[in-house]
Amino acid sequence: MTGVGSHGLVGVLLLAVMMAGCSAGPSESDGAPPTPAPGRLVYLTESCPTCHGRDRMGTNTGPPLQHLRSRWEGPKLVRFLHGPAPFKQADARLRGISERYRSDMPAMFSADEGRVQVLVQYLLGD
């Protein structure tokens, strides 16, 4: 070996082993929770879990939000989220749901259109 003694070689190998275990960002094994998908992040930050639960299974204040694709299409769900009241007046199923739960579905007027679109993709994605 030229230029590296036995102690130097051990140090280089130890440094290489240590560097191999390092990564540029958090991994699942470091205990950090994974970053939620964009639609889930909107769901969480718009306070949807307050009524519908963190897992979308529903609570005593709001219905479950799973398997929505069988009842909703994207553009109609977007319109509903912007203004639920007219939908409840026109749809007996939604009227029944609103009578069954304690909380009234608020309109998402404060959310920009991009956030609503991402939320709808998330809600219809199950």
Biotite code that builds the C-alpha atoms (Angstrom):
import biotite.structure as struc

atoms = struc.array([
    struc.Atom([0.000, 0.000, 0.000], chain_id="A", res_id=1, res_name="MET", atom_name="CA", element="C"),
    struc.Atom([1.410, 3.279, -0.990], chain_id="A", res_id=2, res_name="THR", atom_name="CA", element="C"),
    struc.Atom([0.867, 6.311, 1.188], chain_id="A", res_id=3, res_name="GLY", atom_name="CA", element="C"),
    struc.Atom([-1.690, 4.763, 3.617], chain_id="A", res_id=4, res_name="VAL", atom_name="CA", element="C"),
    struc.Atom([-0.517, 2.873, 6.685], chain_id="A", res_id=5, res_name="GLY", atom_name="CA", element="C"),
    struc.Atom([-2.617, 0.181, 8.385], chain_id="A", res_id=6, res_name="SER", atom_name="CA", element="C"),
    struc.Atom([-4.133, 2.719, 10.787], chain_id="A", res_id=7, res_name="HIS", atom_name="CA", element="C"),
    struc.Atom([-4.950, 5.059, 7.914], chain_id="A", res_id=8, res_name="GLY", atom_name="CA", element="C"),
    struc.Atom([-6.616, 2.252, 5.946], chain_id="A", res_id=9, res_name="LEU", atom_name="CA", element="C"),
    struc.Atom([-8.820, 1.347, 8.924], chain_id="A", res_id=10, res_name="VAL", atom_name="CA", element="C"),
    struc.Atom([-9.844, 5.006, 9.224], chain_id="A", res_id=11, res_name="GLY", atom_name="CA", element="C"),
    struc.Atom([-10.686, 5.252, 5.514], chain_id="A", res_id=12, res_name="VAL", atom_name="CA", element="C"),
    struc.Atom([-12.724, 2.034, 5.633], chain_id="A", res_id=13, res_name="LEU", atom_name="CA", element="C"),
    struc.Atom([-14.550, 3.195, 8.775], chain_id="A", res_id=14, res_name="LEU", atom_name="CA", element="C"),
    struc.Atom([-15.371, 6.524, 7.132], chain_id="A", res_id=15, res_name="LEU", atom_name="CA", element="C"),
    struc.Atom([-16.641, 4.729, 3.997], chain_id="A", res_id=16, res_name="ALA", atom_name="CA", element="C"),
    struc.Atom([-18.910, 2.471, 6.076], chain_id="A", res_id=17, res_name="VAL", atom_name="CA", element="C"),
    struc.Atom([-20.269, 5.452, 7.988], chain_id="A", res_id=18, res_name="MET", atom_name="CA", element="C"),
    struc.Atom([-20.912, 7.422, 4.785], chain_id="A", res_id=19, res_name="MET", atom_name="CA", element="C"),
    struc.Atom([-22.709, 4.480, 3.188], chain_id="A", res_id=20, res_name="ALA", atom_name="CA", element="C"),
    struc.Atom([-25.283, 4.575, 5.979], chain_id="A", res_id=21, res_name="GLY", atom_name="CA", element="C"),
    struc.Atom([-25.995, 8.294, 5.510], chain_id="A", res_id=22, res_name="CYS", atom_name="CA", element="C"),
    struc.Atom([-28.725, 9.622, 3.266], chain_id="A", res_id=23, res_name="SER", atom_name="CA", element="C"),
    struc.Atom([-29.644, 13.063, 2.015], chain_id="A", res_id=24, res_name="ALA", atom_name="CA", element="C"),
    struc.Atom([-33.092, 13.083, 3.610], chain_id="A", res_id=25, res_name="GLY", atom_name="CA", element="C"),
    struc.Atom([-35.287, 11.297, 6.095], chain_id="A", res_id=26, res_name="PRO", atom_name="CA", element="C"),
    struc.Atom([-36.147, 7.705, 5.448], chain_id="A", res_id=27, res_name="SER", atom_name="CA", element="C"),
    struc.Atom([-38.930, 5.532, 6.762], chain_id="A", res_id=28, res_name="GLU", atom_name="CA", element="C"),
    struc.Atom([-36.499, 3.814, 9.079], chain_id="A", res_id=29, res_name="SER", atom_name="CA", element="C"),
    struc.Atom([-35.531, 7.034, 10.892], chain_id="A", res_id=30, res_name="ASP", atom_name="CA", element="C"),
    struc.Atom([-38.955, 7.298, 12.555], chain_id="A", res_id=31, res_name="GLY", atom_name="CA", element="C"),
    struc.Atom([-40.075, 10.421, 10.694], chain_id="A", res_id=32, res_name="ALA", atom_name="CA", element="C"),
    struc.Atom([-43.677, 10.175, 9.470], chain_id="A", res_id=33, res_name="PRO", atom_name="CA", element="C"),
    struc.Atom([-44.093, 10.198, 5.702], chain_id="A", res_id=34, res_name="PRO", atom_name="CA", element="C"),
    struc.Atom([-45.287, 13.438, 4.100], chain_id="A", res_id=35, res_name="THR", atom_name="CA", element="C"),
    struc.Atom([-48.999, 13.200, 3.255], chain_id="A", res_id=36, res_name="PRO", atom_name="CA", element="C"),
    struc.Atom([-50.092, 13.294, -0.382], chain_id="A", res_id=37, res_name="ALA", atom_name="CA", element="C"),
    struc.Atom([-51.166, 16.792, -1.534], chain_id="A", res_id=38, res_name="PRO", atom_name="CA", element="C"),
    struc.Atom([-54.897, 15.998, -1.418], chain_id="A", res_id=39, res_name="GLY", atom_name="CA", element="C"),
    struc.Atom([-54.624, 14.495, 2.053], chain_id="A", res_id=40, res_name="ARG", atom_name="CA", element="C"),
    struc.Atom([-52.720, 17.570, 3.175], chain_id="A", res_id=41, res_name="LEU", atom_name="CA", element="C"),
    struc.Atom([-55.592, 19.782, 1.966], chain_id="A", res_id=42, res_name="VAL", atom_name="CA", element="C"),
    struc.Atom([-58.061, 17.450, 3.717], chain_id="A", res_id=43, res_name="TYR", atom_name="CA", element="C"),
    struc.Atom([-56.146, 17.826, 6.976], chain_id="A", res_id=44, res_name="LEU", atom_name="CA", element="C"),
    struc.Atom([-55.557, 21.592, 6.761], chain_id="A", res_id=45, res_name="THR", atom_name="CA", element="C"),
    struc.Atom([-59.134, 22.469, 5.735], chain_id="A", res_id=46, res_name="GLU", atom_name="CA", element="C"),
    struc.Atom([-60.361, 20.876, 8.983], chain_id="A", res_id=47, res_name="SER", atom_name="CA", element="C"),
    struc.Atom([-62.241, 18.065, 7.214], chain_id="A", res_id=48, res_name="CYS", atom_name="CA", element="C"),
    struc.Atom([-61.213, 15.535, 9.911], chain_id="A", res_id=49, res_name="PRO", atom_name="CA", element="C"),
    struc.Atom([-63.164, 17.536, 12.498], chain_id="A", res_id=50, res_name="THR", atom_name="CA", element="C"),
    struc.Atom([-66.407, 16.106, 11.104], chain_id="A", res_id=51, res_name="CYS", atom_name="CA", element="C"),
    struc.Atom([-65.333, 13.269, 8.819], chain_id="A", res_id=52, res_name="HIS", atom_name="CA", element="C"),
    struc.Atom([-62.462, 11.797, 10.876], chain_id="A", res_id=53, res_name="GLY", atom_name="CA", element="C"),
    struc.Atom([-58.740, 11.596, 10.094], chain_id="A", res_id=54, res_name="ARG", atom_name="CA", element="C"),
    struc.Atom([-59.299, 8.313, 8.277], chain_id="A", res_id=55, res_name="ASP", atom_name="CA", element="C"),
    struc.Atom([-62.458, 9.557, 6.438], chain_id="A", res_id=56, res_name="ARG", atom_name="CA", element="C"),
    struc.Atom([-64.551, 6.925, 8.278], chain_id="A", res_id=57, res_name="MET", atom_name="CA", element="C"),
    struc.Atom([-66.990, 9.564, 9.535], chain_id="A", res_id=58, res_name="GLY", atom_name="CA", element="C"),
    struc.Atom([-67.907, 10.697, 13.041], chain_id="A", res_id=59, res_name="THR", atom_name="CA", element="C"),
    struc.Atom([-71.131, 11.571, 14.802], chain_id="A", res_id=60, res_name="ASN", atom_name="CA", element="C"),
    struc.Atom([-70.898, 15.025, 13.178], chain_id="A", res_id=61, res_name="THR", atom_name="CA", element="C"),
    struc.Atom([-70.174, 14.065, 9.567], chain_id="A", res_id=62, res_name="GLY", atom_name="CA", element="C"),
    struc.Atom([-70.599, 11.100, 7.224], chain_id="A", res_id=63, res_name="PRO", atom_name="CA", element="C"),
    struc.Atom([-67.802, 8.842, 5.961], chain_id="A", res_id=64, res_name="PRO", atom_name="CA", element="C"),
    struc.Atom([-66.015, 10.016, 2.834], chain_id="A", res_id=65, res_name="LEU", atom_name="CA", element="C"),
    struc.Atom([-64.974, 6.692, 1.366], chain_id="A", res_id=66, res_name="GLN", atom_name="CA", element="C"),
    struc.Atom([-65.990, 5.147, -1.944], chain_id="A", res_id=67, res_name="HIS", atom_name="CA", element="C"),
    struc.Atom([-67.282, 8.487, -3.199], chain_id="A", res_id=68, res_name="LEU", atom_name="CA", element="C"),
    struc.Atom([-66.450, 7.642, -6.808], chain_id="A", res_id=69, res_name="ARG", atom_name="CA", element="C"),
    struc.Atom([-69.633, 5.547, -7.036], chain_id="A", res_id=70, res_name="SER", atom_name="CA", element="C"),
    struc.Atom([-71.770, 8.617, -6.221], chain_id="A", res_id=71, res_name="ARG", atom_name="CA", element="C"),
    struc.Atom([-69.773, 11.614, -7.446], chain_id="A", res_id=72, res_name="TRP", atom_name="CA", element="C"),
    struc.Atom([-67.877, 12.775, -10.503], chain_id="A", res_id=73, res_name="GLU", atom_name="CA", element="C"),
    struc.Atom([-65.069, 15.304, -10.142], chain_id="A", res_id=74, res_name="GLY", atom_name="CA", element="C"),
    struc.Atom([-66.666, 18.507, -11.506], chain_id="A", res_id=75, res_name="PRO", atom_name="CA", element="C"),
    struc.Atom([-69.896, 17.945, -9.570], chain_id="A", res_id=76, res_name="LYS", atom_name="CA", element="C"),
    struc.Atom([-68.004, 17.331, -6.322], chain_id="A", res_id=77, res_name="LEU", atom_name="CA", element="C"),
    struc.Atom([-66.008, 20.534, -6.891], chain_id="A", res_id=78, res_name="VAL", atom_name="CA", element="C"),
    struc.Atom([-69.270, 22.487, -7.276], chain_id="A", res_id=79, res_name="ARG", atom_name="CA", element="C"),
    struc.Atom([-70.671, 20.809, -4.161], chain_id="A", res_id=80, res_name="PHE", atom_name="CA", element="C"),
    struc.Atom([-67.620, 21.757, -2.087], chain_id="A", res_id=81, res_name="LEU", atom_name="CA", element="C"),
    struc.Atom([-67.930, 25.392, -3.174], chain_id="A", res_id=82, res_name="HIS", atom_name="CA", element="C"),
    struc.Atom([-71.644, 25.512, -2.273], chain_id="A", res_id=83, res_name="GLY", atom_name="CA", element="C"),
    struc.Atom([-73.300, 22.465, -0.666], chain_id="A", res_id=84, res_name="PRO", atom_name="CA", element="C"),
    struc.Atom([-76.696, 24.064, 0.151], chain_id="A", res_id=85, res_name="ALA", atom_name="CA", element="C"),
    struc.Atom([-78.267, 23.868, -3.346], chain_id="A", res_id=86, res_name="PRO", atom_name="CA", element="C"),
    struc.Atom([-77.213, 20.222, -3.659], chain_id="A", res_id=87, res_name="PHE", atom_name="CA", element="C"),
    struc.Atom([-78.969, 19.332, -0.404], chain_id="A", res_id=88, res_name="LYS", atom_name="CA", element="C"),
    struc.Atom([-82.151, 21.008, -1.605], chain_id="A", res_id=89, res_name="GLN", atom_name="CA", element="C"),
    struc.Atom([-82.121, 19.128, -4.914], chain_id="A", res_id=90, res_name="ALA", atom_name="CA", element="C"),
    struc.Atom([-80.956, 15.673, -3.754], chain_id="A", res_id=91, res_name="ASP", atom_name="CA", element="C"),
    struc.Atom([-83.012, 13.581, -1.308], chain_id="A", res_id=92, res_name="ALA", atom_name="CA", element="C"),
    struc.Atom([-79.979, 11.433, -0.398], chain_id="A", res_id=93, res_name="ARG", atom_name="CA", element="C"),
    struc.Atom([-77.938, 14.506, 0.600], chain_id="A", res_id=94, res_name="LEU", atom_name="CA", element="C"),
    struc.Atom([-80.923, 15.942, 2.479], chain_id="A", res_id=95, res_name="ARG", atom_name="CA", element="C"),
    struc.Atom([-81.168, 12.721, 4.472], chain_id="A", res_id=96, res_name="GLY", atom_name="CA", element="C"),
    struc.Atom([-77.457, 12.785, 5.246], chain_id="A", res_id=97, res_name="ILE", atom_name="CA", element="C"),
    struc.Atom([-77.645, 16.408, 6.423], chain_id="A", res_id=98, res_name="SER", atom_name="CA", element="C"),
    struc.Atom([-80.540, 15.535, 8.737], chain_id="A", res_id=99, res_name="GLU", atom_name="CA", element="C"),
    struc.Atom([-78.657, 12.571, 10.207], chain_id="A", res_id=100, res_name="ARG", atom_name="CA", element="C"),
    struc.Atom([-75.479, 14.446, 11.211], chain_id="A", res_id=101, res_name="TYR", atom_name="CA", element="C"),
    struc.Atom([-75.096, 17.331, 13.655], chain_id="A", res_id=102, res_name="ARG", atom_name="CA", element="C"),
    struc.Atom([-72.821, 19.532, 11.568], chain_id="A", res_id=103, res_name="SER", atom_name="CA", element="C"),
    struc.Atom([-73.741, 21.331, 8.367], chain_id="A", res_id=104, res_name="ASP", atom_name="CA", element="C"),
    struc.Atom([-71.239, 21.028, 5.508], chain_id="A", res_id=105, res_name="MET", atom_name="CA", element="C"),
    struc.Atom([-69.554, 24.430, 5.072], chain_id="A", res_id=106, res_name="PRO", atom_name="CA", element="C"),
    struc.Atom([-68.720, 25.855, 1.654], chain_id="A", res_id=107, res_name="ALA", atom_name="CA", element="C"),
    struc.Atom([-65.039, 25.954, 0.746], chain_id="A", res_id=108, res_name="MET", atom_name="CA", element="C"),
    struc.Atom([-65.018, 29.582, -0.396], chain_id="A", res_id=109, res_name="PHE", atom_name="CA", element="C"),
    struc.Atom([-61.673, 30.314, 1.226], chain_id="A", res_id=110, res_name="SER", atom_name="CA", element="C"),
    struc.Atom([-59.807, 27.502, -0.547], chain_id="A", res_id=111, res_name="ALA", atom_name="CA", element="C"),
    struc.Atom([-58.356, 28.359, -3.927], chain_id="A", res_id=112, res_name="ASP", atom_name="CA", element="C"),
    struc.Atom([-59.445, 26.294, -6.914], chain_id="A", res_id=113, res_name="GLU", atom_name="CA", element="C"),
    struc.Atom([-56.177, 24.345, -7.058], chain_id="A", res_id=114, res_name="GLY", atom_name="CA", element="C"),
    struc.Atom([-56.592, 23.160, -3.467], chain_id="A", res_id=115, res_name="ARG", atom_name="CA", element="C"),
    struc.Atom([-60.195, 22.128, -4.106], chain_id="A", res_id=116, res_name="VAL", atom_name="CA", element="C"),
    struc.Atom([-59.171, 20.174, -7.227], chain_id="A", res_id=117, res_name="GLN", atom_name="CA", element="C"),
    struc.Atom([-56.434, 18.325, -5.314], chain_id="A", res_id=118, res_name="VAL", atom_name="CA", element="C"),
    struc.Atom([-58.876, 17.546, -2.498], chain_id="A", res_id=119, res_name="LEU", atom_name="CA", element="C"),
    struc.Atom([-61.403, 16.158, -4.962], chain_id="A", res_id=120, res_name="VAL", atom_name="CA", element="C"),
    struc.Atom([-58.750, 13.924, -6.538], chain_id="A", res_id=121, res_name="GLN", atom_name="CA", element="C"),
    struc.Atom([-57.925, 12.624, -3.066], chain_id="A", res_id=122, res_name="TYR", atom_name="CA", element="C"),
    struc.Atom([-61.556, 12.043, -2.121], chain_id="A", res_id=123, res_name="LEU", atom_name="CA", element="C"),
    struc.Atom([-62.335, 10.202, -5.360], chain_id="A", res_id=124, res_name="LEU", atom_name="CA", element="C"),
    struc.Atom([-59.084, 8.260, -5.325], chain_id="A", res_id=125, res_name="GLY", atom_name="CA", element="C"),
    struc.Atom([-60.040, 5.448, -2.942], chain_id="A", res_id=126, res_name="ASP", atom_name="CA", element="C"),
])
